[in-house]
Every structure is written in structure tokens, then in C-alpha cells.
């Protein structure tokens, strides 16, 4: 499991994020949901969620979603009452829970493939203990999550899902002072395109966080 510590003084946030992937056998979807409840009740200040990686760009995609999830609960601007659902909403940068669950929630198909990915957020430095408890609870093995791989197909799939076009990508690339005339992703430059896409996904998360405030202001008028 990858564990990373984050601190944002301006938002009074200090937390730890753990990301991992588990090999599982003989589990049903309900078993996973029950597992989430058991582990979260066992550790105060912990959020545990399993997710579908098919539309995850990279590790930062998840880290940004974690930040916005905690920030919305801190300022009571959350869309869902459940932090695990809020996390998925920010992964998808979408306030529609049904669409989000269809694309980022785990399914029976994921379980049948034998491996599922998880994210844990904790206010305490206890994620290594949580990891061991998680493995023991369902008799699972941990494997490398490896979200760092890049490919053109993955880039196009995620770009399409978020409704991001080439003009937006090129605008971001120009802001990095990268020449974009007739430029297309290749093995040597695809990192630039991933970075631009990452920025635009993060921007959509920010917009999602502001939509809640805008809705409240309109309701109050």
C-alpha cells in the first residue's frame, strides 16, 4: 500500500491517504460493503472506499479527490452524507451519484476479476495497521496498485469521459510554454498531455465544490 501524508494549514486539514489493490476470492458485493462498515467503525476518523480504476488518470487524480472530499465535509459543503460516496463524486467530478457509481464504483465484474482497488483516508497515522486488519478480515493478498502507467488509449478514454476537448488540452499546454502546433500524444510526450488532462480534471473538481455554494446562495435569495 502506498501511504502519503498531506497537510493544508489554510483549510486546517492534516491527513493520511493509503492506496492499494487486493486479490480476493469468494466475496460478494455485499461482503465488500459490509467490510467498509466494519473497518470504518473500528477506526475513528477513517474513510475506506473501493473504486473502479478504469477512469483513474493517475495517483494525483485520487489525491485531489481526497482533498476535496475532506474539505467539503470540513466546511459542511458535502453533496453526500457518506464520505465514501463524496470521494467517488469527486473522482468523477460529477454530482450525479448514479452516473458516478456506474463509472467509479466497484461492481460484481470487478470482484469476479479477482482484484479490487481501495483508498483509505485517516486523520491518524494508522493506515499500516488498517491495511493489516483489512487483509486479515477478508483473507486477502495485496498486490501493486500501479496507477502510474500511461497510454494513449487511457488518455483518450478519460478525456472523453470528462468531456474535455483538444482545444482545452492545447490551451493548458500553451500555458506550460509547450509548442502545440499539430502536436499529438506519443510515447515521448504523452506525459505532457497527462499533466494537462490532470489540471483540467482538477479544475472540474473545483467547479463541483463551488456548485454547492452557488446552489445554497440561490436558495437563500
Buried (B, 14 or more C-beta within 10 A) or exposed (E): BBBBEBEEEEEEBBBBBBBBBBEBEEBEBEEBEBBBEBBBEEBEEBBBBBBBBEBBBBBBBBBBBBBBBBBBBEEEBBBBEBBBBBBBBBBBBBBEBEEBBEBBBBEEEBBEEEBBBBBBBBBBEBBEEBBEBBBEEBEBEBEEBEBEEBEEEBBEEBBEBBEBEEEBBBEBBEEEEBEBEEBEBEEEEBEBBBBBBBBBBBBBBEEBBEEBEEEEEEEEE
